[in-house]
Amino acid sequence: MEKKKTVGKTLFRIGWLTVLFVLLLTATAFAQGEGEEAYQPALYATFWALLPPVVAIGLALITKEVYSSLLIGIAAGAVLYSNFSFEGTVVHMFRGGLIAVLADPYNMGIIIFLVILGTVVALMNKAGGSAAFGQWAGKKIKTRVGAQLATVALGVLIFIDDYFNCLTVGSVMRPVTDRHNVSRAKLSYIIDATAAPVCIIAPISSWAAAVTGFVEGEDGFALFIAAIPYNFYALLTIAMLIIVAITGIDYGPMAVHEKNAIEKNDLYTTPDRPYADAETTETDGKGQVMDLIIPIASLIICCVIGMIYTGGFFEGAGFVEAFSNSDASEGLAMGSFFGLLITILVYLARRILNFEECMACVPEGFKAMVPAILILTFAWTLKAMTDSLGAAVYVADLMESCAGSLMNLLPAFIFLVGCFLAFATGTSWGTFGILIPIVVAVFASTNHELMVISISACMAGAVCGDHCSPISDTTIMASAGAQCNHVNHVSTQLPYAATVAAISFVTYLIAGFVQTPWISLPAGLLMLCAVLFAIRFLRK
């Protein structure tokens, strides 16, 4: 039976690829030969601009295979861009897609950060620091509830950047949650739900810097602070994590993964385990808890210094201003490099590892991050395809045409648009860039409180869509941090994220009329508790 399913999935994928290939070959007869320069596709800024990510996401959820799904989505975008020209499709896929995104300095900085962080994790594993921390935490953390709450707490504490959050929390807490039979799907959900949702309500974070940069003609930082109580999706997501951890309410595919972890000691459920090799690192047994704490502390301190350095802190800018002007990619790459150097020097000085063993961890760390790097590269390329088709222009025009007549309903509407756009494109920062300037233009001279609520709805919707999207870099990082199959992570957390999204939408409807967080936020919390306990009652 299992063999038949595998054959069926293989035939399904081959069929999709064959249809696409035939489409490309047939389309050469209609090629018009437009060049890449000063070229605008016929379907620019139309609904069709959103088709490539819809295709990629749909296929990923159906086939449970992310690489081919992303490639087909990329190819679909290139076909639409080139007006069904075979040559134009191939050229745009590579010149305007894969090569362009890998040549982008920001993207390369993130890849360097990933490789270095993977190397640090490999060093900690080899030195025995991770194992020692797992043993120490095992004595202090006695229950599954404690393991999950400790993971939530660490995720909340590391609020500087979502990439750093995902990989650091995963590497530190994985031994602890494994010991208490918490499934990798649950671990990846906790990591993902304390990455972007925490960063978007933390004034000192790379996300706060991004948001304030999109607010023109206003005090962006003051607006960010004022919007925190209205960021319902982020706040309700954190509340849901705590409730789920304490009560053990699980539903949807997550319930299956948790049941297998508890009853069968199977942390994965599905056969596909892309990070299995990363778990077999041998240790010499000399490691202590400090051999994990020192590298993590070094990374945090060095990454903070790297980020404020790129923001001009050492040239006279204030700390908050430096964070607002920082380049997260460059800062994380430089900071993680110095964190790596400190880790190697400490291990050499303590004679935990010799120089050859330290250098052997470099390719091991890179190998552990290959799945995340591949998916990230394809996701960035897919975003480049949607950008070239004018998806952002289409959504901006749609928002501007609707803004004038909605007013009190606008925050809820903006939340939905932000969810959809971030889900389709896999980027929350890009969603901020599209929606926040429109909101400021609509409300700047009319209703300041409604502008704050609507800006918060932009941020909440962007985080929600980013949280749900299989092609989001944060979602990919959460899978890598938990060493979980990516599609398993997406499919198990979708029902949880959708629950909070629905409650957040209703809460924004309330906020649009009452225009105070002290009524709308408690209403949202009450609705969340009621829904979760209703789910628990119905499951019995």
KAHU-V445866 format. One record per backbone hydrogen bond with DSSP energy under -1.0 kcal/mol. CO is the residue of the C=O (numbers start at 0). NH is the residue of the N-H. E is the energy in kcal/mol with one decimal. If there is no record, write none. Layout:
co=CO nh=NH e=E
co=CO nh=NH e=E
This chain:
co=0 nh=4 e=-2.0
co=1 nh=5 e=-2.1
co=2 nh=6 e=-2.5
co=3 nh=7 e=-2.6
co=4 nh=8 e=-2.5
co=5 nh=9 e=-2.3
co=6 nh=10 e=-2.7
co=7 nh=11 e=-2.3
co=8 nh=12 e=-2.3
co=9 nh=13 e=-2.7
co=10 nh=14 e=-2.5
co=11 nh=15 e=-2.1
co=12 nh=16 e=-2.4
co=13 nh=17 e=-2.7
co=14 nh=18 e=-2.7
co=15 nh=19 e=-2.2
co=16 nh=20 e=-2.5
co=17 nh=21 e=-2.8
co=18 nh=22 e=-2.4
co=19 nh=23 e=-2.3
co=20 nh=24 e=-2.4
co=21 nh=25 e=-2.9
co=22 nh=26 e=-2.0
co=25 nh=28 e=-1.4
co=26 nh=29 e=-1.5
co=27 nh=30 e=-1.1
co=40 nh=43 e=-1.6
co=42 nh=45 e=-1.2
co=45 nh=48 e=-1.9
co=46 nh=49 e=-1.9
co=47 nh=50 e=-1.5
co=49 nh=53 e=-1.4
co=50 nh=54 e=-2.7
co=51 nh=55 e=-2.4
co=52 nh=56 e=-2.8
co=53 nh=57 e=-2.5
co=54 nh=58 e=-2.5
co=55 nh=59 e=-2.2
co=56 nh=60 e=-2.2
co=57 nh=61 e=-1.9
co=58 nh=62 e=-3.2
co=59 nh=63 e=-1.4
co=65 nh=69 e=-2.4
co=66 nh=70 e=-2.2
co=67 nh=71 e=-2.4
co=68 nh=72 e=-2.1
co=69 nh=73 e=-2.6
co=70 nh=74 e=-2.6
co=71 nh=75 e=-2.5
co=72 nh=76 e=-2.1
co=73 nh=77 e=-2.3
co=74 nh=78 e=-2.4
co=75 nh=79 e=-2.1
co=76 nh=80 e=-2.3
co=77 nh=81 e=-2.3
co=78 nh=83 e=-2.6
co=84 nh=88 e=-2.5
co=85 nh=89 e=-2.3
co=86 nh=90 e=-2.6
co=87 nh=91 e=-2.4
co=88 nh=92 e=-2.2
co=89 nh=93 e=-1.6
co=90 nh=94 e=-2.9
co=92 nh=97 e=-2.5
co=93 nh=98 e=-2.2
co=96 nh=100 e=-2.8
co=97 nh=101 e=-1.8
co=98 nh=102 e=-1.3
co=103 nh=107 e=-2.4
co=104 nh=108 e=-2.2
co=105 nh=109 e=-1.7
co=106 nh=110 e=-2.1
co=107 nh=111 e=-2.7
co=108 nh=112 e=-2.3
co=109 nh=113 e=-2.4
co=110 nh=114 e=-2.5
co=111 nh=115 e=-2.7
co=112 nh=116 e=-2.7
co=113 nh=117 e=-2.6
co=114 nh=118 e=-2.1
co=115 nh=119 e=-2.4
co=116 nh=120 e=-2.4
co=117 nh=121 e=-2.2
co=118 nh=122 e=-2.5
co=119 nh=123 e=-2.7
co=120 nh=124 e=-2.4
co=121 nh=125 e=-2.7
co=122 nh=126 e=-2.8
co=123 nh=128 e=-1.7
co=123 nh=129 e=-1.1
co=127 nh=131 e=-2.3
co=128 nh=132 e=-2.4
co=129 nh=133 e=-2.4
co=130 nh=134 e=-2.3
co=131 nh=135 e=-2.4
co=132 nh=136 e=-3.4
co=133 nh=137 e=-1.9
co=134 nh=138 e=-1.1
co=135 nh=139 e=-1.4
co=136 nh=140 e=-4.0
co=142 nh=146 e=-2.0
co=143 nh=147 e=-2.3
co=144 nh=148 e=-2.7
co=145 nh=149 e=-2.4
co=146 nh=150 e=-1.7
co=147 nh=151 e=-2.2
co=148 nh=152 e=-2.6
co=149 nh=153 e=-2.4
co=150 nh=154 e=-2.3
co=151 nh=155 e=-2.1
co=152 nh=156 e=-2.0
co=153 nh=157 e=-1.9
co=156 nh=158 e=-1.5
co=159 nh=205 e=-2.6
co=160 nh=164 e=-2.3
co=161 nh=165 e=-2.7
co=162 nh=166 e=-2.0
co=163 nh=167 e=-2.3
co=164 nh=168 e=-2.5
co=165 nh=169 e=-1.7
co=166 nh=170 e=-2.1
co=167 nh=171 e=-2.1
co=168 nh=172 e=-2.7
co=169 nh=173 e=-1.7
co=172 nh=176 e=-2.7
co=173 nh=177 e=-2.4
co=174 nh=178 e=-1.6
co=175 nh=179 e=-1.1
co=176 nh=181 e=-2.8
co=177 nh=180 e=-1.6
co=182 nh=186 e=-2.3
co=183 nh=187 e=-2.6
co=184 nh=188 e=-1.8
co=185 nh=189 e=-2.5
co=186 nh=190 e=-2.5
co=187 nh=191 e=-2.7
co=188 nh=192 e=-2.7
co=191 nh=194 e=-1.1
co=194 nh=198 e=-2.5
co=195 nh=199 e=-2.5
co=197 nh=200 e=-1.3
co=198 nh=201 e=-1.0
co=204 nh=208 e=-1.7
co=205 nh=209 e=-1.8
co=206 nh=210 e=-2.6
co=207 nh=211 e=-2.4
co=208 nh=212 e=-1.3
co=210 nh=213 e=-1.5
co=217 nh=219 e=-1.3
co=218 nh=222 e=-2.2
co=219 nh=223 e=-2.0
co=220 nh=224 e=-2.2
co=221 nh=225 e=-2.3
co=222 nh=226 e=-1.7
co=227 nh=230 e=-1.6
co=229 nh=231 e=-2.5
co=230 nh=234 e=-2.2
co=231 nh=235 e=-3.0
co=232 nh=236 e=-2.0
co=233 nh=237 e=-1.8
co=234 nh=238 e=-2.0
co=235 nh=239 e=-2.5
co=236 nh=240 e=-2.1
co=237 nh=241 e=-1.8
co=238 nh=242 e=-2.3
co=239 nh=243 e=-3.1
co=240 nh=244 e=-2.4
co=241 nh=245 e=-2.2
co=242 nh=246 e=-2.8
co=243 nh=247 e=-2.1
co=251 nh=254 e=-1.2
co=252 nh=256 e=-1.8
co=253 nh=257 e=-2.7
co=254 nh=258 e=-2.2
co=255 nh=259 e=-2.3
co=256 nh=260 e=-2.0
co=257 nh=261 e=-2.4
co=258 nh=262 e=-2.9
co=259 nh=263 e=-1.8
co=259 nh=265 e=-1.9
co=266 nh=183 e=-2.5
co=267 nh=269 e=-2.2
co=272 nh=275 e=-1.8
co=275 nh=278 e=-1.4
co=276 nh=279 e=-1.2
co=287 nh=290 e=-1.5
co=288 nh=291 e=-1.9
co=288 nh=292 e=-2.2
co=289 nh=293 e=-2.5
co=291 nh=295 e=-1.9
co=292 nh=296 e=-3.0
co=293 nh=297 e=-2.5
co=294 nh=298 e=-2.4
co=295 nh=299 e=-2.5
co=296 nh=300 e=-2.6
co=297 nh=301 e=-2.8
co=298 nh=302 e=-2.6
co=299 nh=303 e=-2.2
co=300 nh=304 e=-2.4
co=301 nh=305 e=-2.7
co=302 nh=306 e=-2.3
co=303 nh=307 e=-2.4
co=304 nh=308 e=-2.1
co=305 nh=309 e=-1.8
co=307 nh=312 e=-2.7
co=308 nh=311 e=-1.6
co=311 nh=314 e=-1.4
co=311 nh=316 e=-2.2
co=312 nh=315 e=-1.2
co=317 nh=321 e=-2.9
co=318 nh=322 e=-2.0
co=319 nh=323 e=-2.2
co=320 nh=324 e=-1.8
co=326 nh=330 e=-2.9
co=327 nh=331 e=-2.6
co=328 nh=332 e=-2.1
co=329 nh=333 e=-2.5
co=330 nh=334 e=-2.7
co=331 nh=335 e=-2.6
co=332 nh=336 e=-1.6
co=333 nh=337 e=-1.9
co=334 nh=338 e=-2.2
co=335 nh=339 e=-2.3
co=336 nh=340 e=-2.1
co=337 nh=341 e=-2.4
co=338 nh=342 e=-2.1
co=339 nh=343 e=-2.5
co=340 nh=344 e=-2.5
co=341 nh=345 e=-2.5
co=342 nh=346 e=-2.4
co=343 nh=347 e=-2.5
co=344 nh=348 e=-2.6
co=345 nh=349 e=-2.3
co=346 nh=351 e=-2.2
co=353 nh=357 e=-2.1
co=354 nh=358 e=-2.4
co=355 nh=359 e=-1.8
co=358 nh=361 e=-1.1
co=360 nh=364 e=-2.6
co=361 nh=365 e=-2.1
co=362 nh=366 e=-2.6
co=363 nh=367 e=-2.0
co=364 nh=368 e=-1.1
co=368 nh=372 e=-2.7
co=369 nh=373 e=-2.7
co=370 nh=374 e=-2.3
co=371 nh=375 e=-2.6
co=372 nh=376 e=-2.5
co=373 nh=377 e=-2.3
co=374 nh=378 e=-2.7
co=375 nh=379 e=-2.9
co=376 nh=380 e=-2.1
co=377 nh=381 e=-2.4
co=378 nh=382 e=-2.2
co=379 nh=383 e=-2.1
co=380 nh=384 e=-1.8
co=381 nh=385 e=-2.1
co=382 nh=386 e=-2.6
co=383 nh=387 e=-2.1
co=384 nh=388 e=-1.0
co=385 nh=390 e=-2.1
co=386 nh=389 e=-1.5
co=388 nh=44 e=-2.7
co=389 nh=393 e=-2.2
co=390 nh=394 e=-2.2
co=391 nh=395 e=-2.4
co=392 nh=396 e=-2.5
co=393 nh=397 e=-1.9
co=394 nh=398 e=-2.5
co=395 nh=399 e=-2.4
co=396 nh=400 e=-1.9
co=397 nh=401 e=-1.1
co=398 nh=402 e=-1.6
co=405 nh=408 e=-1.7
co=406 nh=409 e=-1.5
co=408 nh=412 e=-1.9
co=409 nh=413 e=-3.4
co=410 nh=414 e=-2.2
co=411 nh=415 e=-1.9
co=412 nh=416 e=-2.4
co=413 nh=417 e=-3.0
co=414 nh=418 e=-2.4
co=415 nh=419 e=-2.6
co=416 nh=420 e=-2.8
co=417 nh=421 e=-2.5
co=418 nh=422 e=-2.3
co=419 nh=423 e=-2.4
co=420 nh=424 e=-2.3
co=421 nh=425 e=-2.3
co=427 nh=431 e=-2.4
co=428 nh=432 e=-2.2
co=429 nh=433 e=-1.3
co=430 nh=434 e=-2.5
co=431 nh=435 e=-2.3
co=434 nh=438 e=-2.3
co=435 nh=439 e=-2.6
co=436 nh=440 e=-2.0
co=437 nh=441 e=-2.0
co=438 nh=442 e=-2.4
co=439 nh=443 e=-2.0
co=442 nh=445 e=-1.6
co=446 nh=450 e=-1.7
co=447 nh=451 e=-2.1
co=448 nh=452 e=-2.3
co=449 nh=453 e=-2.3
co=450 nh=454 e=-2.5
co=451 nh=455 e=-2.3
co=452 nh=456 e=-2.2
co=453 nh=457 e=-2.1
co=454 nh=458 e=-2.2
co=455 nh=459 e=-3.1
co=456 nh=460 e=-2.8
co=457 nh=461 e=-2.3
co=458 nh=462 e=-2.5
co=459 nh=463 e=-2.5
co=460 nh=464 e=-2.7
co=461 nh=465 e=-2.3
co=462 nh=466 e=-2.5
co=463 nh=467 e=-1.9
co=464 nh=468 e=-1.8
co=468 nh=471 e=-1.1
co=471 nh=475 e=-2.2
co=472 nh=476 e=-2.5
co=473 nh=477 e=-2.3
co=474 nh=478 e=-1.9
co=475 nh=479 e=-2.2
co=476 nh=480 e=-3.1
co=477 nh=481 e=-2.2
co=478 nh=483 e=-2.5
co=484 nh=488 e=-2.1
co=485 nh=489 e=-2.3
co=486 nh=490 e=-2.8
co=487 nh=491 e=-2.1
co=488 nh=492 e=-1.8
co=489 nh=493 e=-1.5
co=492 nh=496 e=-2.8
co=493 nh=497 e=-3.0
co=494 nh=498 e=-1.8
co=495 nh=499 e=-1.9
co=496 nh=500 e=-2.5
co=497 nh=501 e=-2.4
co=498 nh=502 e=-1.9
co=499 nh=503 e=-2.6
co=500 nh=504 e=-2.3
co=501 nh=505 e=-1.8
co=502 nh=506 e=-2.3
co=503 nh=507 e=-2.3
co=504 nh=508 e=-1.7
co=505 nh=509 e=-1.9
co=506 nh=510 e=-2.7
co=507 nh=511 e=-2.1
co=509 nh=512 e=-1.2
co=509 nh=513 e=-2.7
co=510 nh=514 e=-2.1
co=515 nh=519 e=-1.6
co=516 nh=520 e=-2.0
co=518 nh=522 e=-1.6
co=519 nh=523 e=-2.2
co=520 nh=524 e=-2.4
co=521 nh=525 e=-2.4
co=522 nh=526 e=-2.3
co=523 nh=527 e=-2.4
co=524 nh=528 e=-2.3
co=525 nh=529 e=-2.4
co=526 nh=530 e=-2.6
co=527 nh=531 e=-2.5
co=528 nh=532 e=-2.3
co=529 nh=533 e=-1.7
co=530 nh=534 e=-2.4
co=531 nh=535 e=-2.2
co=532 nh=536 e=-2.1
co=533 nh=537 e=-2.4
co=534 nh=538 e=-1.7
